[in-house]
Amino acid sequence: MNRSLRIAVADDEADMRDYFSTILPHLGHEVVAAAKTGLELVESCRITKPDLVITDIKMPDMDGIDAAARLYKDAAVPVILVSAHHDTTTVRRADGDYVMAYLVKPIKQADLEPAIAVAIRRFDQFQALQKEAADLKQALEDRKVIEKAKGLLMKKASLDEHDAFRRLQKLASDKNKKLIEIARMLVMAEEAYGG
């Protein structure tokens, strides 16, 4: 893995925090926080803004799954959960969008490195899909506004669909604006006149 990451870790066991603080730099990463509890993890991540979080599940005051959910609400960050347990209830609870990998203790370097690579790759893909979905949603909303503006021009200026669209394009070009901006202005003007 070429990409150096800023990683926050959390475990209530000091030896696990020490393990992560030793092994992760050997893998080319920086440990920006080493928390003892879920609450401490959330607070330290708000300050350090890590690229990745590796957290134990069973911790005092807030478990790793709840901490991960809270972190994701603040700012989307990929999470690798670590646990000595792998019962179905825990695994089912760990099924959030933010959980990219699940490791069972004891953790070996040979397990950690590929888990980090896969978690980052999955998270990047997940973020790209979310952006694509948001872009498609926006494009659909824009299309509806453009269609409405085109309909207004067809009605008010007695134009056919093709000419109404051409008029929108010409207005956008003449005013050095995007087509959607011109369409919004026409629709707002029509609403202002009570149309």
Summary of the structure (lengths in Angstrom):
residues: 195
radius of gyration: 25.4
end to end distance: 59.5
largest distance: 77.8
contacts: 606
relative contact order: 0.09
helix: 60%
strand: 14%
